């Protein structure tokens, strides 16, 4: 199972293991050690936008 994680601070998905912190994963761009699972809410919002545009076009055509 491939879990996509992103940095909580900058949103980057590239992490490295910091040897000075005992192998703790940190963001390679900003150095933050807090990360979260990548959510699919962006995709849901994108689909919602397309549906709204489709409804607006449909209403314009009917008029």
N, C-alpha and C positions, 0 to 999 in steps of 0.2 A: 504494500500500500504506500503510495507516494503522497505525503502530506506537504502541501505548499505553505510555506511560512514567509511572512514579510516582517520587516523591521517596524516596530511600533512608532519609532521616531521619524524616519525618513521614507518608509514604504519600500525600501530596497529588498530584493530577495537573495542577495549574495551574502553569505555568512562565512566566517573563518573561525577556526578553533584557536583561541588565544592561549598560548603555552604558559604565560605568566599568571593566568587566572586558573590554572589547573585544568585546561582543556575546555573551559566554558565557551560556548558559541557567542560570538559578537558580530555585529554588522561590519562588513568590510568598508563601508562608506563613511559611517558616522561613529562607529565604535560603541554603539548602544547595545546592551545585552538583553533588552526587552523585545520580544517578538510575539506575534500573534498568528493564528491560522488565517490564511487568505480566504476571504469570504466571497461568495458568489453574488453578493448584493449588487455589485456593479453590473453584472450581467442581467439581473432582474430589473434594475432601473433602465438599462438599455432597451430591454424588451418592452418595458412599459412605455418608453418614449416612442418606439416604433408603433405601438398600438394606438397611442394618442394621436400621432401624426396620421395614421391610417383612418381613424375615425373622423378627424378634421377634414381630410380630403374627401371622404365619403359624404360628409354633410355639405361640403361646398358643391360637389357634383349634383346632389339631390336638389339643391336650391335652384 
